[in-house]
Amino acid sequence: MSEELTTEQVLELEQRLIELQQELKQLLRTSEVGTHPVDLGQPIGRLSRMDAMQQQNMAKASRRSHEIRLQQISAALCAIKEGEYGLCKGCVEPIGFGRLTARPETPFCVGCQSRREPGR
């Protein structure tokens, strides 16, 4: 069982969440161009067109991942304001500073996250 976070730890993690939020917003702004539809009328070869479409799909997947993480960060910042940050959404036990340092937006402790992942 992990110990509850201190006020200093919460402030440190809140600052990290704010920094991550800004980084992800910037990444989303700069990656928008890569998700635009591939122009099928472009005079390029079939393999080049397939490569462009694959890159577009990878850019879209990356953006979706960033958007999900941004939502998790927003939820974590709300939890800080509500005084519920650092408590697992599954078992309501403290998550632990080490895990939150690695992934400050995580809503689950290691045990609950393991149970939620398929194949475990």
Buried (B, 14 or more C-beta within 10 A) or exposed (E): EBEEBEEEBBEBBBEBBEEBBEEBEEBBEEBEEBBEEBEEEEEBEEEEBEEBEEEBEEBEEBBEEBEEBBEBBEBBBEBBEEEEBBBBBBBEBBBBBEBBEEBBBBBBBBEBBEEEEEEE
